[in-house]
Amino acid sequence: KVLGTVHVAFGDNSTFGGKVSCGIHLDGIIKNPTLKIDDRIILDKGKLVV
């Protein structure tokens, strides 16, 4: 986890206390994202604006 990125994960989380058990776990890192929550920009091209 690095400032200016977004980390997204899908799949099995049972190995760290979650309730989803399946045969796969995938992680993805998005570099320089623009992140918007409820029409409020949190990250703009990877820069924290809040």
N, CA, C and O atoms as a Tripos MOL2 file, in Angstrom:
@<TRIPOS>MOLECULE
protein
  200   199    50     0     0
PROTEIN
NO_CHARGES

@<TRIPOS>ATOM
      1 N           0.8440   -1.1740    0.0000 N.3       1 LYS1
      2 CA          0.0000    0.0000    0.0000 C.3       1 LYS1
      3 C           0.8940    1.2440    0.0000 C.2       1 LYS1
      4 O           1.6950    1.4610    0.9090 O.2       1 LYS1
      5 N           0.7310    2.0360   -1.0330 N.am      2 VAL2
      6 CA          1.5690    3.2170   -1.2230 C.3       2 VAL2
      7 C           0.6790    4.4260   -1.4530 C.2       2 VAL2
      8 O          -0.3120    4.3390   -2.1780 O.2       2 VAL2
      9 N           1.0230    5.5570   -0.8400 N.am      3 LEU3
     10 CA          0.2710    6.7860   -1.0500 C.3       3 LEU3
     11 C           0.2330    7.1120   -2.5370 C.2       3 LEU3
     12 O           1.2580    7.0800   -3.2170 O.2       3 LEU3
     13 N          -0.9550    7.4250   -3.0290 N.am      4 GLY4
     14 CA         -1.1140    7.7520   -4.4390 C.3       4 GLY4
     15 C          -1.5300    6.5700   -5.2890 C.2       4 GLY4
     16 O          -1.5970    6.6760   -6.5140 O.2       4 GLY4
     17 N          -1.8130    5.4260   -4.6400 N.am      5 THR5
     18 CA         -2.2940    4.2490   -5.3660 C.3       5 THR5
     19 C          -3.5940    3.7690   -4.7300 C.2       5 THR5
     20 O          -3.9530    4.1810   -3.6270 O.2       5 THR5
     21 N          -4.2890    2.8920   -5.4470 N.am      6 VAL6
     22 CA         -5.4730    2.2230   -4.9130 C.3       6 VAL6
     23 C          -5.2280    0.7250   -5.0270 C.2       6 VAL6
     24 O          -4.8210    0.2390   -6.0820 O.2       6 VAL6
     25 N          -5.4750   -0.0110   -3.9400 N.am      7 HIS7
     26 CA         -5.2920   -1.4590   -3.8920 C.3       7 HIS7
     27 C          -6.6710   -2.1000   -3.9220 C.2       7 HIS7
     28 O          -7.5260   -1.7750   -3.0980 O.2       7 HIS7
     29 N          -6.8940   -3.0150   -4.8740 N.am      8 VAL8
     30 CA         -8.1690   -3.7090   -5.0280 C.3       8 VAL8
     31 C          -7.8930   -5.2070   -4.9590 C.2       8 VAL8
     32 O          -6.9410   -5.6940   -5.5710 O.2       8 VAL8
     33 N          -8.7300   -5.9460   -4.2090 N.am      9 ALA9
     34 CA         -8.5490   -7.3950   -4.1070 C.3       9 ALA9
     35 C          -9.8870   -8.0970   -4.2790 C.2       9 ALA9
     36 O         -10.9250   -7.6000   -3.8420 O.2       9 ALA9
     37 N          -9.8500   -9.2650   -4.9250 N.am     10 PHE10
     38 CA        -11.0320  -10.0870   -5.1540 C.3      10 PHE10
     39 C         -10.7100  -11.5270   -4.7680 C.2      10 PHE10
     40 O          -9.5870  -11.9920   -4.9630 O.2      10 PHE10
     41 N         -11.7010  -12.2310   -4.2210 N.am     11 GLY11
     42 CA        -11.5440  -13.6620   -3.9860 C.3      11 GLY11
     43 C         -11.4370  -14.0280   -2.5230 C.2      11 GLY11
     44 O         -11.9770  -13.3500   -1.6490 O.2      11 GLY11
     45 N         -10.7200  -15.1290   -2.2700 N.am     12 ASP12
     46 CA        -10.6230  -15.7410   -0.9470 C.3      12 ASP12
     47 C         -10.0240  -14.7780    0.0750 C.2      12 ASP12
     48 O          -8.9710  -14.1830   -0.1550 O.2      12 ASP12
     49 N         -10.7160  -14.6340    1.2120 N.am     13 ASN13
     50 CA        -10.1600  -13.8440    2.3150 C.3      13 ASN13
     51 C         -10.1770  -14.6310    3.6200 C.2      13 ASN13
     52 O          -9.9620  -14.0640    4.6910 O.2      13 ASN13
     53 N         -10.4320  -15.9420    3.5350 N.am     14 SER14
     54 CA        -10.5500  -16.7760    4.7360 C.3      14 SER14
     55 C          -9.2310  -16.9210    5.4840 C.2      14 SER14
     56 O          -9.2380  -17.1610    6.6910 O.2      14 SER14
     57 N          -8.1080  -16.7830    4.8000 N.am     15 THR15
     58 CA         -6.8110  -16.9440    5.4610 C.3      15 THR15
     59 C          -6.4610  -15.7750    6.3750 C.2      15 THR15
     60 O          -5.5360  -15.8800    7.1810 O.2      15 THR15
     61 N          -7.1790  -14.6730    6.2630 N.am     16 PHE16
     62 CA         -6.9390  -13.5490    7.1730 C.3      16 PHE16
     63 C          -8.2140  -13.0810    7.8460 C.2      16 PHE16
     64 O          -8.4360  -11.8840    8.0260 O.2      16 PHE16
     65 N          -9.0710  -14.0690    8.2260 N.am     17 GLY17
     66 CA        -10.2310  -13.7800    9.0650 C.3      17 GLY17
     67 C         -11.5300  -13.4900    8.3480 C.2      17 GLY17
     68 O         -12.5410  -13.2370    9.0030 O.2      17 GLY17
     69 N         -11.5430  -13.5160    7.0240 N.am     18 GLY18
     70 CA        -12.7660  -13.2310    6.2800 C.3      18 GLY18
     71 C         -13.6840  -14.4360    6.1720 C.2      18 GLY18
     72 O         -13.3700  -15.5150    6.6730 O.2      18 GLY18
     73 N         -14.8160  -14.2450    5.5170 N.am     19 LYS19
     74 CA        -15.8240  -15.2940    5.3860 C.3      19 LYS19
     75 C         -15.9230  -15.8670    3.9710 C.2      19 LYS19
     76 O         -16.7300  -16.7650    3.7310 O.2      19 LYS19
     77 N         -15.1230  -15.3680    3.0380 N.am     20 VAL20
     78 CA        -15.1870  -15.8410    1.6540 C.3      20 VAL20
     79 C         -14.0890  -16.8800    1.4330 C.2      20 VAL20
     80 O         -12.9020  -16.5940    1.5950 O.2      20 VAL20
     81 N         -14.5040  -18.0850    1.0610 N.am     21 SER21
     82 CA        -13.5570  -19.1560    0.7890 C.3      21 SER21
     83 C         -13.7650  -19.6400   -0.6410 C.2      21 SER21
     84 O         -14.8300  -20.1610   -0.9730 O.2      21 SER21
     85 N         -12.7620  -19.4720   -1.4790 N.am     22 CYS22
     86 CA        -12.8250  -19.9530   -2.8610 C.3      22 CYS22
     87 C         -11.4020  -20.2670   -3.3130 C.2      22 CYS22
     88 O         -10.4510  -20.0870   -2.5530 O.2      22 CYS22
     89 N         -11.2630  -20.7240   -4.5170 N.am     23 GLY23
     90 CA         -9.9680  -21.2030   -4.9870 C.3      23 GLY23
     91 C          -9.0150  -20.1530   -5.5120 C.2      23 GLY23
     92 O          -7.9780  -20.5030   -6.0750 O.2      23 GLY23
     93 N          -9.3290  -18.8750   -5.3460 N.am     24 ILE24
     94 CA         -8.4620  -17.8540   -5.9420 C.3      24 ILE24
     95 C          -8.5100  -16.5540   -5.1280 C.2      24 ILE24
     96 O          -9.5130  -16.2490   -4.4830 O.2      24 ILE24
     97 N          -7.4310  -15.8130   -5.1690 N.am     25 HIS25
     98 CA         -7.3670  -14.4640   -4.5970 C.3      25 HIS25
     99 C          -6.4940  -13.6260   -5.5330 C.2      25 HIS25
    100 O          -5.3480  -13.9830   -5.8050 O.2      25 HIS25
    101 N          -7.0340  -12.5260   -6.0160 N.am     26 LEU26
    102 CA         -6.3070  -11.6500   -6.9380 C.3      26 LEU26
    103 C          -6.1900  -10.2520   -6.3470 C.2      26 LEU26
    104 O          -7.1590   -9.7200   -5.8060 O.2      26 LEU26
    105 N          -5.0190   -9.6640   -6.4500 N.am     27 ASP27
    106 CA         -4.7820   -8.2930   -6.0080 C.3      27 ASP27
    107 C          -4.3980   -7.4430   -7.2100 C.2      27 ASP27
    108 O          -3.7530   -7.9170   -8.1450 O.2      27 ASP27
    109 N          -4.8010   -6.1960   -7.1700 N.am     28 GLY28
    110 CA         -4.4190   -5.2640   -8.2130 C.3      28 GLY28
    111 C          -4.0910   -3.9110   -7.6110 C.2      28 GLY28
    112 O          -4.7430   -3.4690   -6.6660 O.2      28 GLY28
    113 N          -3.0910   -3.2630   -8.1540 N.am     29 ILE29
    114 CA         -2.6870   -1.9280   -7.7160 C.3      29 ILE29
    115 C          -2.9170   -0.9720   -8.8820 C.2      29 ILE29
    116 O          -2.4830   -1.2290  -10.0060 O.2      29 ILE29
    117 N          -3.5990    0.1240   -8.6040 N.am     30 ILE30
    118 CA         -3.8470    1.1420   -9.6210 C.3      30 ILE30
    119 C          -2.9440    2.3320   -9.3020 C.2      30 ILE30
    120 O          -3.0320    2.9220   -8.2260 O.2      30 ILE30
    121 N          -2.0820    2.6720  -10.2460 N.am     31 LYS31
    122 CA         -1.1290    3.7670  -10.0640 C.3      31 LYS31
    123 C          -1.7360    5.0690  -10.5820 C.2      31 LYS31
    124 O          -2.3290    5.0930  -11.6610 O.2      31 LYS31
    125 N          -1.5910    6.1360   -9.8270 N.am     32 ASN32
    126 CA         -2.0810    7.4720  -10.1790 C.3      32 ASN32
    127 C          -3.5830    7.5170  -10.4640 C.2      32 ASN32
    128 O          -4.0000    8.0670  -11.4840 O.2      32 ASN32
    129 N          -4.4000    6.9430   -9.5730 N.am     33 PRO33
    130 CA         -5.8490    6.9230   -9.8150 C.3      33 PRO33
    131 C          -6.5080    8.2350   -9.4260 C.2      33 PRO33
    132 O          -5.9550    9.0300   -8.6660 O.2      33 PRO33
    133 N          -7.6960    8.4430   -9.9620 N.am     34 THR34
    134 CA         -8.5880    9.4770   -9.4540 C.3      34 THR34
    135 C          -9.6980    8.7350   -8.7310 C.2      34 THR34
    136 O         -10.4310    7.9550   -9.3400 O.2      34 THR34
    137 N          -9.8230    8.9740   -7.4330 N.am     35 LEU35
    138 CA        -10.7910    8.2890   -6.5840 C.3      35 LEU35
    139 C         -11.8340    9.2860   -6.1140 C.2      35 LEU35
    140 O         -11.5060   10.3140   -5.5210 O.2      35 LEU35
    141 N         -13.0870    8.9750   -6.3840 N.am     36 LYS36
    142 CA        -14.2010    9.8600   -6.0480 C.3      36 LYS36
    143 C         -15.1920    9.0750   -5.1960 C.2      36 LYS36
    144 O         -15.5910    7.9720   -5.5690 O.2      36 LYS36
    145 N         -15.5920    9.6310   -4.0590 N.am     37 ILE37
    146 CA        -16.5880    9.0150   -3.1800 C.3      37 ILE37
    147 C         -17.6770   10.0420   -2.9190 C.2      37 ILE37
    148 O         -17.4010   11.1460   -2.4500 O.2      37 ILE37
    149 N         -18.9270    9.6710   -3.2280 N.am     38 ASP38
    150 CA        -20.0680   10.5810   -3.0570 C.3      38 ASP38
    151 C         -19.8120   11.9360   -3.7150 C.2      38 ASP38
    152 O         -20.0470   12.9810   -3.1080 O.2      38 ASP38
    153 N         -19.3340   11.9130   -4.9470 N.am     39 ASP39
    154 CA        -19.0420   13.1200   -5.7320 C.3      39 ASP39
    155 C         -17.9450   13.9990   -5.1350 C.2      39 ASP39
    156 O         -17.7970   15.1560   -5.5280 O.2      39 ASP39
    157 N         -17.1810   13.4610   -4.1910 N.am     40 ARG40
    158 CA        -16.0630   14.2010   -3.6020 C.3      40 ARG40
    159 C         -14.7570   13.5320   -4.0320 C.2      40 ARG40
    160 O         -14.5800   12.3330   -3.8200 O.2      40 ARG40
    161 N         -13.8520   14.2890   -4.6270 N.am     41 ILE41
    162 CA        -12.5760   13.7360   -5.0780 C.3      41 ILE41
    163 C         -11.6440   13.5810   -3.8790 C.2      41 ILE41
    164 O         -11.3870   14.5350   -3.1450 O.2      41 ILE41
    165 N         -11.1410   12.3460   -3.6950 N.am     42 ILE42
    166 CA        -10.2220   12.0190   -2.6080 C.3      42 ILE42
    167 C          -8.7820   12.0170   -3.1320 C.2      42 ILE42
    168 O          -7.8920   12.6260   -2.5380 O.2      42 ILE42
    169 N          -8.5710   11.3200   -4.2530 N.am     43 LEU43
    170 CA         -7.2850   11.3110   -4.9490 C.3      43 LEU43
    171 C          -7.5040   11.8380   -6.3540 C.2      43 LEU43
    172 O          -8.4600   11.4420   -7.0220 O.2      43 LEU43
    173 N          -6.6400   12.7200   -6.8090 N.am     44 ASP44
    174 CA         -6.7150   13.2330   -8.1750 C.3      44 ASP44
    175 C          -5.4030   12.9050   -8.8740 C.2      44 ASP44
    176 O          -4.3690   13.5080   -8.5860 O.2      44 ASP44
    177 N          -5.4510   11.9510   -9.7910 N.am     45 LYS45
    178 CA         -4.2620   11.4740  -10.5080 C.3      45 LYS45
    179 C          -3.1590   11.0850   -9.5280 C.2      45 LYS45
    180 O          -1.9850   11.3800   -9.7480 O.2      45 LYS45
    181 N          -3.5610   10.4100   -8.4310 N.am     46 GLY46
    182 CA         -2.6140    9.9060   -7.4470 C.3      46 GLY46
    183 C          -2.2420   10.8770   -6.3480 C.2      46 GLY46
    184 O          -1.5160   10.5080   -5.4240 O.2      46 GLY46
    185 N          -2.7170   12.1040   -6.4210 N.am     47 LYS47
    186 CA         -2.3930   13.1040   -5.3890 C.3      47 LYS47
    187 C          -3.5630   13.2510   -4.4250 C.2      47 LYS47
    188 O          -4.7020   13.4420   -4.8500 O.2      47 LYS47
    189 N          -3.2800   13.1620   -3.1220 N.am     48 LEU48
    190 CA         -4.2910   13.3010   -2.0820 C.3      48 LEU48
    191 C          -4.7730   14.7410   -2.0270 C.2      48 LEU48
    192 O          -3.9690   15.6600   -1.8720 O.2      48 LEU48
    193 N          -6.0850   14.9470   -2.1540 N.am     49 VAL49
    194 CA         -6.6200   16.3090   -2.1890 C.3      49 VAL49
    195 C          -7.5770   16.6030   -1.0350 C.2      49 VAL49
    196 O          -8.1400   17.6960   -0.9690 O.2      49 VAL49
    197 N          -7.7660   15.6630   -0.1420 N.am     50 VAL50
    198 CA         -8.6870   15.8880    0.9880 C.3      50 VAL50
    199 C          -7.9360   16.5260    2.1250 C.2      50 VAL50
    200 O          -8.5190   16.8020    3.1740 O.2      50 VAL50
@<TRIPOS>BOND
     1     1     2 1
     2     2     3 1
     3     3     4 2
     4     3     5 am
     5     5     6 1
     6     6     7 1
     7     7     8 2
     8     7     9 am
     9     9    10 1
    10    10    11 1
    11    11    12 2
    12    11    13 am
    13    13    14 1
    14    14    15 1
    15    15    16 2
    16    15    17 am
    17    17    18 1
    18    18    19 1
    19    19    20 2
    20    19    21 am
    21    21    22 1
    22    22    23 1
    23    23    24 2
    24    23    25 am
    25    25    26 1
    26    26    27 1
    27    27    28 2
    28    27    29 am
    29    29    30 1
    30    30    31 1
    31    31    32 2
    32    31    33 am
    33    33    34 1
    34    34    35 1
    35    35    36 2
    36    35    37 am
    37    37    38 1
    38    38    39 1
    39    39    40 2
    40    39    41 am
    41    41    42 1
    42    42    43 1
    43    43    44 2
    44    43    45 am
    45    45    46 1
    46    46    47 1
    47    47    48 2
    48    47    49 am
    49    49    50 1
    50    50    51 1
    51    51    52 2
    52    51    53 am
    53    53    54 1
    54    54    55 1
    55    55    56 2
    56    55    57 am
    57    57    58 1
    58    58    59 1
    59    59    60 2
    60    59    61 am
    61    61    62 1
    62    62    63 1
    63    63    64 2
    64    63    65 am
    65    65    66 1
    66    66    67 1
    67    67    68 2
    68    67    69 am
    69    69    70 1
    70    70    71 1
    71    71    72 2
    72    71    73 am
    73    73    74 1
    74    74    75 1
    75    75    76 2
    76    75    77 am
    77    77    78 1
    78    78    79 1
    79    79    80 2
    80    79    81 am
    81    81    82 1
    82    82    83 1
    83    83    84 2
    84    83    85 am
    85    85    86 1
    86    86    87 1
    87    87    88 2
    88    87    89 am
    89    89    90 1
    90    90    91 1
    91    91    92 2
    92    91    93 am
    93    93    94 1
    94    94    95 1
    95    95    96 2
    96    95    97 am
    97    97    98 1
    98    98    99 1
    99    99   100 2
   100    99   101 am
   101   101   102 1
   102   102   103 1
   103   103   104 2
   104   103   105 am
   105   105   106 1
   106   106   107 1
   107   107   108 2
   108   107   109 am
   109   109   110 1
   110   110   111 1
   111   111   112 2
   112   111   113 am
   113   113   114 1
   114   114   115 1
   115   115   116 2
   116   115   117 am
   117   117   118 1
   118   118   119 1
   119   119   120 2
   120   119   121 am
   121   121   122 1
   122   122   123 1
   123   123   124 2
   124   123   125 am
   125   125   126 1
   126   126   127 1
   127   127   128 2
   128   127   129 am
   129   129   130 1
   130   130   131 1
   131   131   132 2
   132   131   133 am
   133   133   134 1
   134   134   135 1
   135   135   136 2
   136   135   137 am
   137   137   138 1
   138   138   139 1
   139   139   140 2
   140   139   141 am
   141   141   142 1
   142   142   143 1
   143   143   144 2
   144   143   145 am
   145   145   146 1
   146   146   147 1
   147   147   148 2
   148   147   149 am
   149   149   150 1
   150   150   151 1
   151   151   152 2
   152   151   153 am
   153   153   154 1
   154   154   155 1
   155   155   156 2
   156   155   157 am
   157   157   158 1
   158   158   159 1
   159   159   160 2
   160   159   161 am
   161   161   162 1
   162   162   163 1
   163   163   164 2
   164   163   165 am
   165   165   166 1
   166   166   167 1
   167   167   168 2
   168   167   169 am
   169   169   170 1
   170   170   171 1
   171   171   172 2
   172   171   173 am
   173   173   174 1
   174   174   175 1
   175   175   176 2
   176   175   177 am
   177   177   178 1
   178   178   179 1
   179   179   180 2
   180   179   181 am
   181   181   182 1
   182   182   183 1
   183   183   184 2
   184   183   185 am
   185   185   186 1
   186   186   187 1
   187   187   188 2
   188   187   189 am
   189   189   190 1
   190   190   191 1
   191   191   192 2
   192   191   193 am
   193   193   194 1
   194   194   195 1
   195   195   196 2
   196   195   197 am
   197   197   198 1
   198   198   199 1
   199   199   200 2
@<TRIPOS>SUBSTRUCTURE
     1 LYS1         2 RESIDUE 1 A LYS
     2 VAL2         6 RESIDUE 1 A VAL
     3 LEU3        10 RESIDUE 1 A LEU
     4 GLY4        14 RESIDUE 1 A GLY
     5 THR5        18 RESIDUE 1 A THR
     6 VAL6        22 RESIDUE 1 A VAL
     7 HIS7        26 RESIDUE 1 A HIS
     8 VAL8        30 RESIDUE 1 A VAL
     9 ALA9        34 RESIDUE 1 A ALA
    10 PHE10       38 RESIDUE 1 A PHE
    11 GLY11       42 RESIDUE 1 A GLY
    12 ASP12       46 RESIDUE 1 A ASP
    13 ASN13       50 RESIDUE 1 A ASN
    14 SER14       54 RESIDUE 1 A SER
    15 THR15       58 RESIDUE 1 A THR
    16 PHE16       62 RESIDUE 1 A PHE
    17 GLY17       66 RESIDUE 1 A GLY
    18 GLY18       70 RESIDUE 1 A GLY
    19 LYS19       74 RESIDUE 1 A LYS
    20 VAL20       78 RESIDUE 1 A VAL
    21 SER21       82 RESIDUE 1 A SER
    22 CYS22       86 RESIDUE 1 A CYS
    23 GLY23       90 RESIDUE 1 A GLY
    24 ILE24       94 RESIDUE 1 A ILE
    25 HIS25       98 RESIDUE 1 A HIS
    26 LEU26      102 RESIDUE 1 A LEU
    27 ASP27      106 RESIDUE 1 A ASP
    28 GLY28      110 RESIDUE 1 A GLY
    29 ILE29      114 RESIDUE 1 A ILE
    30 ILE30      118 RESIDUE 1 A ILE
    31 LYS31      122 RESIDUE 1 A LYS
    32 ASN32      126 RESIDUE 1 A ASN
    33 PRO33      130 RESIDUE 1 A PRO
    34 THR34      134 RESIDUE 1 A THR
    35 LEU35      138 RESIDUE 1 A LEU
    36 LYS36      142 RESIDUE 1 A LYS
    37 ILE37      146 RESIDUE 1 A ILE
    38 ASP38      150 RESIDUE 1 A ASP
    39 ASP39      154 RESIDUE 1 A ASP
    40 ARG40      158 RESIDUE 1 A ARG
    41 ILE41      162 RESIDUE 1 A ILE
    42 ILE42      166 RESIDUE 1 A ILE
    43 LEU43      170 RESIDUE 1 A LEU
    44 ASP44      174 RESIDUE 1 A ASP
    45 LYS45      178 RESIDUE 1 A LYS
    46 GLY46      182 RESIDUE 1 A GLY
    47 LYS47      186 RESIDUE 1 A LYS
    48 LEU48      190 RESIDUE 1 A LEU
    49 VAL49      194 RESIDUE 1 A VAL
    50 VAL50      198 RESIDUE 1 A VAL
